Amino acid sequence: MAFENAVSIKKYKEEIKEKESQIDALSKALGQTTIERDWVLKKLTQGSRKNVFLWDVNSLDLNKRKSLVESKLNKSLS
């Protein structure tokens, strides 16, 4: 009986470590995605002529800008 409890406790602790590792990896990915999103939003909203990508961001309306950022976020989370 005591041996079975020790085995269960060991498995439980291993599962906890695995979950903590997964949480750390997901937190890192979320942080990176947040940084990338903030960078893109900054570039899209600056409005200066020198900060353009392959298109003139000044010609894009707000909905188009948002859709570009959201599609990038969706791809990075997949």
VENBEL-V435296 format. One record per residue. SS is DSSP state (helix for helix, strand for strand, loop for the rest). NEAR is the number of other ideal C-beta (glycine too) atoms within 12 Angstrom. Layout:
BEGIN
SS | NEAR
SS | NEAR
END
This chain:
BEGIN
loop | 7
helix | 8
helix | 9
helix | 10
helix | 11
helix | 12
helix | 13
helix | 14
helix | 14
helix | 14
helix | 14
helix | 14
helix | 14
helix | 14
helix | 14
helix | 14
helix | 14
helix | 14
helix | 14
helix | 14
helix | 14
helix | 14
helix | 14
helix | 14
helix | 14
helix | 15
helix | 14
helix | 14
helix | 18
helix | 17
helix | 15
helix | 17
helix | 23
helix | 18
helix | 16
helix | 20
helix | 25
helix | 17
helix | 19
helix | 26
helix | 21
helix | 17
helix | 23
helix | 30
helix | 19
loop | 17
loop | 17
loop | 13
loop | 10
loop | 11
loop | 17
loop | 16
loop | 18
loop | 7
loop | 14
loop | 16
helix | 26
helix | 19
helix | 13
loop | 21
loop | 12
helix | 15
helix | 10
helix | 17
helix | 26
helix | 18
helix | 16
helix | 25
helix | 28
helix | 19
helix | 16
helix | 23
helix | 24
helix | 13
helix | 13
helix | 19
helix | 16
loop | 9
END
